[in-house]
């Protein structure tokens, strides 16, 4: 019964080497959902407080947000393997330094330096994996299924990662969580870098290539894709919305006296996203990507808008699952839009900008939501999340013409006469 609906995924993984680089990418990007929380659990366990722990974690997130596009540009210009190997070495060394500094009760500024360096050197393997799919499936409808699978894999990372890091840090020893994140990053990155046959060739700015590549080569200006002017603020607001939902859910569960259930509710939310993404990837859509993006984004914002009205945790879990169904489709459509616009010479950089925007949104949103919850309670925290979602949808709708323009221009340029 499942064979036919899952056929698009079976087809893409028949490509030689595809499953190897995809699985390596999943392993290597597990730290995205583990490192920040692992840092908080490590520092808070040793120092007894959450203030410094949260600030160091935020410093790592901001380091990643600001450095990852620059690193991605190096990846596009120098090649994945050439950049990834030294990058993951720096990440592992900085993580080891952070663990050693915390265990040795070093000055607080050492925590910040090590945390920021580690965050800045964390590889954007998700973008590199998608760049490989874009190279292997250029102008193929199967690229939609490949991107959908990667979004589902992202959701699974965010379901399993926090649970694993919490278990390790609380039941084994405080440094085990962040240490495991570093081990997974190194193992996945080395396996990924070893697969040379599927690595995209370095494409210089004067080598536009064919088809979609020729389309991307005509992009003017400093951005790797014109749609980033709209997508970056949209994703930043989404990042703020996501973290606001996370923090408000913890506070909401604590309000009802069942704080441990917050993890279950958030896992339900992520599982809904994974379910929606898996289904979305099996469909062949006739609607344009920008229209799909606007619709699913609006539905996501509307879903979050209902959270503050939930009377209990059971109702919240049910609504969270339903609301989560449109998250992965939204992110898939956004990456598809960007992939269609970006020059092959800057494709990894373009996709990484989305991750950076979310990281900035998470850092800013976490700070604001914390104050909101302390002052007004979790329902107002959910209201702030809903406001971020509404602003994200409004930004998308106002910029829809800019998202649509590059594709339309490409079609006109390919029309004879």
C-alpha positions as CSV (number, residue, x, y, z in Angstrom):
1,X,0.0,0.0,0.0
2,X,2.8,2.4,0.9
3,X,5.0,1.5,-2.2
4,X,3.1,3.6,-4.7
5,X,2.8,6.9,-2.6
6,X,6.5,6.6,-1.7
7,X,7.6,5.9,-5.3
8,X,9.0,9.5,-5.9
9,X,11.4,8.9,-3.0
10,X,12.4,5.5,-4.2
11,X,13.2,7.0,-7.6
12,X,15.5,9.7,-6.3
13,X,17.4,7.3,-4.1
14,X,18.1,5.0,-7.0
15,X,20.6,7.7,-8.2
16,X,24.1,6.3,-7.6
17,X,25.5,7.7,-4.4
18,X,22.3,9.6,-3.4
19,X,21.5,7.7,-0.3
20,X,25.0,7.9,1.0
21,X,25.4,11.7,0.9
22,X,21.8,12.2,2.1
23,X,22.3,10.0,5.2
24,X,25.7,11.5,5.9
25,X,24.1,14.9,5.7
26,X,21.4,13.9,8.2
27,X,24.0,12.7,10.7
28,X,26.2,15.7,10.2
29,X,23.4,18.2,10.7
30,X,22.0,16.7,13.9
31,X,24.1,19.2,15.9
32,X,21.8,22.0,14.6
33,X,19.1,20.7,17.0
34,X,21.5,19.6,19.7
35,X,24.4,22.1,20.2
36,X,22.4,25.1,21.6
37,X,20.4,23.0,24.1
38,X,23.5,20.9,24.9
39,X,25.4,24.1,25.7
40,X,22.6,25.3,28.0
41,X,22.4,22.0,29.8
42,X,26.2,21.8,30.2
43,X,26.8,25.3,31.6
44,X,23.7,25.4,33.8
45,X,24.6,22.0,35.3
46,X,28.1,23.3,36.3
47,X,27.3,26.9,37.2
48,X,23.8,26.4,38.6
49,X,22.2,29.2,36.5
50,X,20.5,29.6,33.1
51,X,21.4,33.3,32.5
52,X,24.9,32.8,31.3
53,X,24.0,29.4,29.7
54,X,21.3,31.0,27.5
55,X,23.6,33.9,26.6
56,X,26.4,31.6,25.5
57,X,24.0,29.5,23.4
58,X,22.6,32.7,21.8
59,X,26.2,33.8,21.0
60,X,26.8,30.5,19.2
61,X,23.5,31.0,17.2
62,X,24.5,34.5,16.2
63,X,27.9,33.3,15.2
64,X,26.4,30.7,12.9
65,X,23.9,33.2,11.5
66,X,26.5,35.8,10.5
67,X,29.3,33.5,9.4
68,X,27.5,30.6,7.6
69,X,26.6,32.7,4.5
70,X,30.3,33.7,4.2
71,X,31.4,30.1,4.7
72,X,28.8,29.0,2.1
73,X,30.2,31.4,-0.4
74,X,33.6,29.8,0.1
75,X,32.0,26.4,-0.4
76,X,30.6,27.6,-3.8
77,X,33.8,29.1,-4.9
78,X,36.3,26.5,-3.5
79,X,34.3,23.3,-3.4
80,X,32.6,21.4,-0.5
81,X,35.4,19.1,0.6
82,X,38.0,21.8,0.5
83,X,36.1,24.0,2.9
84,X,34.3,21.3,5.0
85,X,37.3,19.5,6.3
86,X,39.0,22.5,8.0
87,X,35.7,23.9,9.1
88,X,34.6,20.8,11.0
89,X,38.1,20.6,12.6
90,X,37.6,24.1,14.0
91,X,34.1,23.2,15.2
92,X,35.3,20.1,17.0
93,X,38.3,22.0,18.6
94,X,36.0,24.9,19.7
95,X,33.5,22.5,21.2
96,X,36.2,20.7,23.1
97,X,37.5,24.0,24.3
98,X,34.0,25.0,25.5
99,X,33.6,21.7,27.4
100,X,37.1,22.0,29.0
101,X,36.5,25.7,30.0
102,X,33.2,25.0,31.6
103,X,34.5,21.9,33.5
104,X,37.5,24.0,34.7
105,X,35.3,26.9,35.8
106,X,37.2,29.3,33.5
107,X,36.2,32.9,33.3
108,X,32.8,33.5,31.6
109,X,34.3,35.3,28.7
110,X,36.0,32.1,27.7
111,X,32.6,30.4,27.4
112,X,31.4,33.1,25.0
113,X,34.5,33.0,22.8
114,X,34.5,29.2,22.5
115,X,30.7,29.1,22.0
116,X,30.8,31.8,19.3
117,X,33.7,30.1,17.5
118,X,31.9,26.8,17.6
119,X,28.7,28.3,16.3
120,X,30.5,30.2,13.5
121,X,32.2,27.0,12.4
122,X,29.2,24.7,12.4
123,X,28.8,23.4,8.9
124,X,25.6,24.1,6.9
125,X,25.4,20.5,5.7
126,X,21.7,20.9,4.9
127,X,22.5,23.5,2.2
128,X,25.4,21.4,0.9
129,X,23.1,18.3,0.6
130,X,20.5,20.4,-1.3
131,X,23.2,21.7,-3.6
132,X,24.1,18.2,-4.5
133,X,20.5,17.3,-5.3
134,X,20.2,20.5,-7.4
135,X,23.2,19.4,-9.4
136,X,22.1,15.8,-9.9
137,X,18.4,16.7,-10.6
138,X,18.8,20.0,-12.4
139,X,15.5,20.9,-14.2
140,X,14.0,17.5,-13.2
141,X,10.6,17.2,-11.4
142,X,12.2,14.7,-9.1
143,X,14.0,17.6,-7.4
144,X,10.8,18.4,-5.6
145,X,10.8,14.9,-3.9
146,X,14.4,15.2,-3.0
147,X,13.9,18.6,-1.3
148,X,10.8,17.2,0.4
149,X,12.8,14.3,1.9
150,X,15.5,16.7,3.2
151,X,12.8,18.8,4.9
152,X,11.4,15.7,6.5
153,X,14.9,14.7,7.6
154,X,15.3,18.2,9.2
155,X,12.1,17.7,11.2
156,X,13.3,14.3,12.4
157,X,16.5,15.9,13.5
158,X,14.5,18.4,15.6
159,X,12.4,15.6,17.0
160,X,15.3,13.3,18.0
161,X,18.1,15.8,18.7
162,X,16.7,17.6,21.7
163,X,15.5,14.4,23.3
164,X,18.9,12.7,22.8
165,X,20.9,15.7,24.1
166,X,18.7,16.1,27.2
167,X,18.9,12.3,28.0
168,X,22.7,12.3,27.6
169,X,23.3,15.5,29.6
170,X,21.0,14.6,32.5
171,X,21.5,10.9,32.7
172,X,25.1,10.3,31.6
173,X,27.1,13.5,32.4
174,X,26.6,17.2,31.6
175,X,29.1,17.4,28.7
176,X,27.7,14.3,27.0
177,X,25.1,16.1,25.1
178,X,27.2,18.7,23.5
179,X,30.0,16.2,23.1
180,X,27.7,13.8,21.2
181,X,26.7,16.7,18.9
182,X,30.4,17.3,18.0
183,X,31.0,13.6,17.4
184,X,28.0,13.4,15.0
185,X,29.0,16.5,13.2
186,X,32.5,15.2,12.6
187,X,31.4,11.7,11.6
188,X,28.7,13.0,9.2
189,X,30.9,15.7,7.7
190,X,33.8,13.3,7.1
191,X,31.6,10.7,5.5
192,X,29.9,13.5,3.4
193,X,33.2,15.0,2.3
194,X,34.6,11.6,1.3
195,X,31.9,11.2,-1.4
196,X,33.6,13.0,-4.3
197,X,31.5,11.6,-7.2
198,X,28.4,13.6,-6.2
199,X,30.2,16.8,-5.2
200,X,29.1,19.8,-7.4
201,X,31.8,21.2,-9.6
202,X,33.0,24.7,-8.8
203,X,31.3,27.1,-11.2
204,X,33.0,30.4,-11.8
205,X,30.9,33.6,-12.3
206,X,31.7,33.7,-16.1
207,X,30.6,30.1,-16.6
208,X,26.8,30.3,-16.6
209,X,26.1,26.8,-17.9
210,X,22.8,25.8,-19.4
211,X,19.1,25.9,-18.7
212,X,18.5,26.8,-15.1
213,X,22.2,27.7,-14.7
214,X,21.9,30.3,-17.4
215,X,18.9,31.8,-15.7
216,X,20.7,32.2,-12.4
217,X,23.8,33.7,-14.0
218,X,21.9,36.8,-15.1
219,X,21.1,37.8,-11.5
220,X,22.4,41.2,-10.8
221,X,23.3,42.8,-7.4
222,X,24.9,41.5,-4.3
223,X,22.3,38.9,-3.3
224,X,22.7,35.4,-4.6
225,X,19.0,35.4,-5.6
226,X,16.6,38.3,-5.9
227,X,13.9,36.5,-3.9
228,X,16.1,36.7,-0.8
229,X,15.0,40.3,-0.3
230,X,11.6,38.8,0.6
231,X,12.5,35.3,1.8
232,X,15.1,36.4,4.4
233,X,12.8,38.6,6.5
234,X,10.0,36.0,6.1
235,X,12.3,33.2,7.5
236,X,13.6,35.5,10.2
237,X,10.0,36.1,11.4
238,X,9.4,32.3,11.1
239,X,12.4,31.7,13.4
240,X,11.0,34.0,16.0
241,X,7.7,32.3,15.7
242,X,9.1,28.8,16.1
243,X,11.1,29.7,19.2
244,X,8.2,31.6,20.7
245,X,6.0,28.5,20.3
246,X,8.8,26.3,21.9
247,X,9.2,28.6,25.0
248,X,5.5,29.3,25.4
249,X,4.7,25.6,25.2
250,X,7.2,24.9,28.0
251,X,5.6,27.7,30.1
252,X,2.1,26.5,29.2
253,X,2.8,22.9,30.3
254,X,4.4,24.2,33.5
255,X,1.3,26.3,34.2
256,X,-0.8,23.2,34.2
257,X,1.7,21.3,36.4
258,X,2.9,19.0,33.6
259,X,6.2,20.5,32.4
260,X,7.6,17.2,31.0
261,X,4.7,17.0,28.6
262,X,6.0,20.1,26.8
263,X,8.5,17.9,25.0
264,X,5.7,15.6,23.8
265,X,3.7,18.5,22.5
266,X,6.6,20.0,20.6
267,X,7.4,16.5,19.2
268,X,3.8,16.3,18.0
269,X,4.2,19.7,16.3
270,X,7.4,18.5,14.5
271,X,5.8,15.2,13.7
272,X,2.9,17.0,12.0
273,X,5.5,18.9,9.9
274,X,7.3,15.7,8.9
275,X,4.0,14.1,7.9
276,X,3.0,17.1,5.9
277,X,6.4,17.2,4.2
278,X,6.4,13.5,3.3
279,X,2.9,13.8,1.7
280,X,3.8,17.1,0.0
281,X,6.8,15.5,-1.7
282,X,4.7,12.7,-3.3
283,X,2.5,15.2,-5.2
284,X,3.1,16.9,-8.5
285,X,1.8,20.4,-8.1
286,X,0.5,22.6,-10.9
287,X,0.4,25.8,-8.9
288,X,3.5,28.0,-9.0
289,X,6.0,27.6,-6.1
290,X,5.4,31.2,-4.9
291,X,1.7,30.6,-4.7
292,X,2.2,27.3,-2.8
293,X,4.6,29.1,-0.5
294,X,2.2,32.0,0.3
295,X,-0.7,29.6,0.9
296,X,1.1,27.2,3.2
297,X,2.8,30.1,5.1
298,X,-0.6,31.7,5.7
299,X,-2.0,28.4,6.9
300,X,0.9,28.0,9.3
301,X,0.4,31.4,10.7
302,X,-3.3,30.9,11.2
303,X,-2.6,27.6,13.0
304,X,-0.3,29.2,15.5
305,X,-2.9,31.9,16.0
306,X,-5.1,29.4,17.7
307,X,-2.6,28.2,20.3
308,X,-3.4,30.9,22.8
309,X,-7.1,29.8,22.9
310,X,-6.4,26.2,23.8
311,X,-8.1,25.2,27.1
312,X,-5.7,22.3,28.0
313,X,-2.6,20.4,27.0
314,X,-4.6,17.7,25.1
315,X,-6.3,20.2,22.9
316,X,-3.0,22.0,22.3
317,X,-1.3,18.7,21.2
318,X,-4.1,18.0,18.7
319,X,-4.0,21.5,17.3
320,X,-0.2,21.6,17.2
321,X,-0.1,18.4,15.1
322,X,-2.7,19.9,12.6
323,X,-0.9,23.2,12.5
324,X,2.5,21.5,11.9
325,X,1.2,19.8,8.8
326,X,2.0,23.0,6.7
327,X,5.4,23.8,8.1
328,X,7.6,21.5,6.0
329,X,5.6,22.3,2.8
330,X,6.3,26.0,3.5
331,X,10.0,25.4,3.9
332,X,10.2,23.1,0.9
333,X,8.5,25.7,-1.3
334,X,10.8,28.4,0.0
335,X,13.9,26.4,-0.9
336,X,12.5,25.5,-4.3
337,X,11.9,29.2,-5.0
338,X,15.4,30.1,-4.1
339,X,17.0,27.1,-6.0
340,X,15.1,28.2,-9.1
341,X,16.5,31.8,-8.9
342,X,20.0,31.3,-7.6
343,X,23.1,31.1,-9.7
344,X,24.8,27.7,-9.5
345,X,28.0,29.6,-8.6
346,X,26.2,30.8,-5.4
347,X,23.6,28.1,-4.8
348,X,24.9,26.9,-1.4
349,X,25.2,30.5,-0.2
350,X,21.6,31.3,-1.2
351,X,20.2,28.3,0.7
352,X,22.3,29.0,3.7
353,X,20.9,32.6,3.9
354,X,17.6,31.0,4.9
355,X,19.1,29.1,7.8
356,X,20.9,32.2,8.9
357,X,17.7,34.2,8.8
358,X,16.0,31.6,11.0
359,X,18.9,31.6,13.4
360,X,18.7,35.4,13.8
361,X,15.0,35.1,14.4
362,X,15.5,32.4,17.0
363,X,18.0,34.4,18.9
364,X,15.9,37.6,18.9
365,X,12.6,35.8,19.4
366,X,13.9,33.9,22.4
367,X,15.0,37.0,24.2
368,X,11.7,38.8,23.5
369,X,9.5,35.8,24.3
370,X,11.3,35.2,27.6
371,X,10.4,38.7,28.8
372,X,6.9,38.4,27.5
373,X,6.2,35.1,29.3
374,X,7.8,36.4,32.5
375,X,5.6,39.5,32.4
376,X,2.3,38.3,31.0
377,X,2.3,34.5,30.9
378,X,2.4,31.8,28.2
379,X,-0.8,32.8,26.4
380,X,0.6,36.2,25.6
381,X,3.8,34.4,24.5
382,X,1.6,32.4,22.0
383,X,0.1,35.7,20.9
384,X,3.6,37.0,20.2
385,X,4.3,33.9,18.2
386,X,1.1,34.5,16.2
387,X,2.1,38.1,15.6
388,X,5.4,36.9,14.2
389,X,3.6,34.4,11.9
390,X,1.1,37.0,10.7
391,X,4.0,39.4,10.0
392,X,5.8,36.7,8.1
393,X,2.7,35.9,5.9
394,X,2.1,39.6,5.3
395,X,5.7,40.1,4.2
396,X,5.4,37.2,1.8
397,X,2.2,38.5,0.3
398,X,3.5,42.0,-0.1
399,X,6.7,40.7,-1.8
400,X,4.9,38.0,-3.9
401,X,5.5,39.9,-7.1
402,X,9.3,39.9,-6.4
403,X,9.2,36.2,-5.8
404,X,7.3,35.6,-9.1
405,X,9.3,38.0,-11.3
406,X,12.5,35.9,-11.9
407,X,10.6,32.9,-13.1
408,X,8.4,34.9,-15.4
409,X,11.5,36.7,-16.8
410,X,13.1,33.3,-17.4
411,X,10.1,32.1,-19.4
412,X,10.0,35.2,-21.5
413,X,13.8,34.9,-22.2
414,X,13.2,31.3,-23.5
415,X,10.3,32.3,-25.8
416,X,11.4,32.6,-29.5
417,X,11.2,36.0,-31.1
